[in-house]
């Protein structure tokens, strides 16, 4: 049966998180928001997708989705599946809108919202959670979904097919492992930059008691404050738990190396976004420095605002990262994330997805599980970020147990928001904003 997309509805949904300091870091202090997309169909099934923003400006992303919507409205799912890259390029390479990127920023984020909604629709129509839907797709269909343009010097279709074919081996055993134990995770909820010391201490104790053995803190304030807060967390979690740090791009390259020289005292597992997101060579220099500084114990992680697969290609080729942090909706949706996941496998770099925000945990759990089941086939060095807020606004929210994600079972991409939440937090006329 052919299923046609008959409508594209866009909602500007914003949550007032700035006042409490939730999500605060060295640069950002925002109201976590989502450009939320619903694809209506003649089958009655609705595909849901979104891109995450930080408050003001969400109206711009909503406008970008509306500008691209004609590429989706009226298409059948079967047409999209038959030529997935052609469909993806109709959005990412729109002959006029591409000029506003290209393949980066607001237009690309809007592309991701629409593309993710299509994949959510496909998984719902198949009656499977996204992780299983992706993991069980034939290799040729996965490869056909990837746009290899501009990345063949790092990954060819044949190389991708070899990796994906190999990933079939032992997949049933890996599914059983996750069903039993869940997927490894770390929490960022303990160390937002806007939290006072005693709140950091209390939240760290609570997280440790709840089973978390990997925690992340924000850095990038006054160096003495960063070190003091790091010492508090390390004292609470002991020497064996992992402590990660995130500078959110605030440092210059030399500044990052200087500050990490002091912070090495608390044995950080990684430093995330130590400098500007587009500075490939700067990340490479910092990576060499922290490797030498810590004897290889600390690595550089980045990716949450990496604009596209081409930036990731360069980070990998330059040996600038020891951890790849894919983002589910900064780039052009599932199709582009597939390229990034398979490239990481070729270069032997583990993936630890960026999450938090509005619905990012819901999204990326599926991508991390797919990576483990079909691509990376290992949990070594792999964790999904977890932030404990805003999950109640989703129909199929993430679940954790003993510091690990529990496998989602509902069909789709876990992206569907509750109608009551959309109505309450719709900007600017929802009751929460009056």
N, C-alpha and C positions, 0 to 999 in steps of 0.2 A: 504494500500500500504506500502510495506517495504521500508525504507529509509536507505541506507548504507553510512557510512562515508568512503570516498574514498581517502582523503588527509588530512594531518596535516601540515600546514605552520606556521612557527614561525618567528616573526619579533622582532628585538632589536630596540626599539623606545625610544629615550631619548630627554628630553627638557632641555635647559640651564637655569635652575631656580636659580642656586647658586649665580650668579653674582649680582642679585637684592636682595638677602636675603630672597626671598620667600621660606617659609617652614623651615626657620632657627630656631633652638631650642638649648637647652643646650648641645646636643651631635651631632646633624646632621646638615650638610649644604651641600645639594646635588643637583644633577641634576635629577629632578623627571623623572622616567623612567618606562617603561612597557615592560614586556615579553608578547607580543601580539600573540595570537593563533587564527588561522582560520581553521575550520573544513569544508572541502568541501564535498559535498554529491552528490549522483546520482540523487537527486531531484532538484539540483540547488540551494538549500537553504544553506547558510553558517552560521555555528555556531561560535560565537566570544567569546573569553574569554581572560583574562590576569591576571598576578600578578604584583604587584607594587614593584619597587625597587628604590634605591636612587642614581642611576648612575653607577659608576664602580661596577662590579659584575653582572650587568644585563646579560652579556654574559654567566655567569655560569648558571643562571636560564634558559636561552634559551637552553643551552646544556642539562640541566636536562629534559626539556620538550621533546627534541628530543630523549633522552634516554628512555622516557616513552611512546612515541608516538605509538609504536607498539601495546600497549594495547588498543588503541582507533581505529587506522586505520584498516579498513576492517570490523568493527563491525556494526551491524544494530542498529538503535535506539530501535527497538522492543526487541532485545536481551538485551540491557542495561536496559530497563524499566522492563523486566521480572525478572531480578536478580540484582537490583541496588546495594546492598551491595557487592555482588560478584564482580561486575564491579569496585566499589570503592576500594575494597581491592586489586584488580589486580594492581592498581596504588600505593596506600598507603602502601601496604605490598608486593611489588615486592620482590621476594625471594633473590635478590642480592642488589638492590638499597636501600631497607629499612635500611640496615646497616648504610647508610650515615645519617640517622635521629637518631632514628627511629621516624617517624611521626612528624618531625619538620624540620625547616630550608629549604634549597634550594629545596630538593626533595619534601617536602610537599607543598611548594609554587607552584612548577611546577605541582604537582597533582591538586592543586586548579585551576590553569589556564585551564587545560584540562577539569576538571569536570565542571567548570563554563561554558565553551564553549559548553559542551553537554547539559546543562540545557538551555542555550540561544537557542540552536537549537531546543530543545523540545518546548519551549514557542513560537518560531517563527512558527514552524510547526502547533501548535495549534491556531495561530493567536491571541495570547493574551499577554499583558505585563506580565512580570514575577510575579509581586505581585499578580495579579489576577489568573494566572495559578497555583501558589502554593496554594493560599487561597482556590481555588475551588477543589483541589485534594481530593479524598476520604481519610478518616482517615487511612484506612489500607495501602494505597499507601504511605502516608507520613511516617508512622511508619516503613514500609518496606524499606524506603530509609535511615534510620538511622542505623549506626553501633553502637550497644549498648555494644560492647566489651570494658571492663575496666570501664564502668560507671554504671553498674547495681546496685552498692551499693548506687547510688544517684538517678537513674532514670531507671525504668523498662519499657519494651514495653507496659504493661498494663496501667501504670501510664501516659505514653505519650499519649496513645489512649484516655484515659479519658479526659485529658487536651484538646486535639485536637477536640474531640467530643463536649465538652462544648463550644469550640470556635465557633461552628457553630451558636449558639444562638445569634440573633441580628446582624449577620454579615452584612446583607443588610443595616441596619441603619448606621453601622459604615462606610460602603462604601460611603453612601450618605453624611455623615459628612465630610469625606475627600474630596469628590468631591466639596463640597461647601467651605470648610475652608482651605484645604491643611493640611500638616503634620508639627507639630512644629519643629523648627530648632534653632541652635545656630551657630554663626560665629566665626571662628578662624582667619579670615583675618586681624583683627585689631592689634594683639599683638605678631607677630613673634619677636624672641629675637634679630634678627639683625636689627630691625627697630629703628631709633632714636625717641626720645620722641615726637617731634612735628608731626612726621608721625603717631605715635600711637594715639595722640590726634585727628588729622584730620580724620583718618580712623574710630575711634570710633564715632565721631560726624556724619560722613557719614552713618555708619551702623545704628546708632540710628534713624537718620532721615528716613532711608529706612525701618524701622519697626522692626529691630532686638531688642529683649529684653532679649537676653541671649548671652554673649560673652565670649570667652576664650582667655587667654594670656599665653605665655610661661614664665616659671620661671626656676631658676637653675643657673642664673648668680650670681654676687655678691649680697648678701641678701639686701643690702641697695638699689641697683638698682631695684631689684624685687619689693620691697615695694614702691619705688618712682613711677614706672610704673603702679603698681596696683592702687595707689592713683589717678593717672591721669585718668585711665579708670573709676574708681568708681565715681569720681567727674563729669565725662561727662554723665554717664548713670543713676546717681541718686541711691537712696537706694533700690528701688523696683526691678530693673532689676537684672538678675543673672550674676555673674562673676565667671567663672571657671578658674582653673589654671592647668598647665601641666608641670611637671618637667622632663619628658622624661627619667626617671630612673637614674638621675644624682646623687641623694643623697643617703647616707647611712641611715639606719633606724633612728638612734638617730638624725642625721642631719636633716632629714625630719621633725621630731617632733619639733625640735628647730626652724626651719625656719617657720613652720606653726604656731607656737606660735606667731611670729611677724606678719605674714600675716593674721592672724585671724582678725586683725583690720579692714580689708576691707570687711569682711563678705563673704568669698568664699563659693560657692555652692558645689564645689568638688575640690579635689586635685587629679590629674591624674598621673599615673605612678610615684609615689613618690620615688620608689626605684627599684631595679633590678626586671625585669619582672618575674623571676622564684622564687622569694623569697615570698612564700606563707605566711609563719609565720611572716615575716617582714611586709607585707601588713596588716596582721591581727593586729599586734601590733600598727601600725600607725593608723589604722581604730579606734581602741579603744581610742587612744590618742586624735585624732581630734574630735571624738564624745564627749569626756569629755570636751575638750577645748572649743568647740563651742555650747555645749548643744544640740548636734545632728543636728545642722544646716549645718555642712560640712560633707561630706562623701568621701570615697576613691573610685576612678574609675580607671579601668584598663582593658586591653584586646587586644589592637591593635597589640601587638606582643606576646600574649599568644599563645603558640605553637600548642595547640590542645585541644580537648574536655576534656582531662584528667586534664590539668592545670585548666581549668574553673571549673571542678568538685571540685577540691581541694579549689579553691578560695571561692566557694559557701559554701562548707562544713565547712571551717574555719571561716566563717563570715568575710572574709577579704575585701569584696567589698560591697558598697552600690549602685553601678552602674556597669553594665556589658557593656563593649565596644567591641562588636563583630567586627571582621574584615572580609571582604568578601573574601579575597584571601590570607591571611597569613596562614589560616588553609586549609583543603582539600576540599574547595568548598562548594557548597550548602548543600550537604549531611551532612557534619560535622557541618555547621552553624545551621541546623535544630536541631541537638542534643543540641547545646548550647542554642538556643532560648527556647526550651521546658524545659531544666534544669533550666534556669533562672525563668521561670514561676512557676515551682514547689517550688523554694526557695523564691519566692516573691521579686525578685530583678529586677528592671526595666532595660531595654536595651536602651542604647544610642549609636548607632553604630559609630565607628571610620570612618572618611572619609577624604576628601582632596586628596592629592597625584594626581596620574593620574587615573581618572575614578572611584575613590572610592565612590564619591558622587553618580555617576550614578548607581553603583552597589547597595549600601546599602539602598537607598531610597526604593527599592523593598523589602528588608528584613525587614526594620522597619514597612512598611505597612502590610506585611504578619503577623508580630508579633502582631500588633494591631488588625487586622481582625480575626485572627484564633487562637491566643495563649494567649497573655497578655490581650487583649480585653479592654485595658485602655490606655489613654494618660497621666495618672498621672506620672510625672517624666520622661517622654519620649521625647527625642529630637534627631534629626539627625544632625551631624556636617555638616557645609557648609563652603567651602573655595572657593573663587571666582577667580579661574584661571584654565586654560587648558580645560574648557568645550567645547570650540569652535572646538576641535579636534574630537568630537564625533558626529555621525549621529543623535542621539537622546539625546541631552544634558539635564541636569537637568534644571528645571525652578523653580524660587522662586517668591513669591508674599507676600509682607508685612512680611518678615521674616519667611515664611513657604514654604515648598516644595509643588509644584503643582503635582498632580498625573500624572505619565507618562501614555501615551495611546498607544504608538507604540508596536507592538509585540516584545517580546524578553526581554533581560536583560539590555538593554541600553548600551551594551558593544562594539558595532561596531564603530570602528574608521574610520575617513574619509581617503580614499586612498591617497589624497593629503598630509595629515599630516604624514602618514606612510612614504611616499616618501621623504618628506622634512626633517623629523627628524630621519630617519633610521640611526643607528650608525654602522660603522663610515663613511659611504660613502654618507649620505644624505647632501644636500646643507648646512643645518644649522651647520654641523660639519666639513666642508672642510676648 
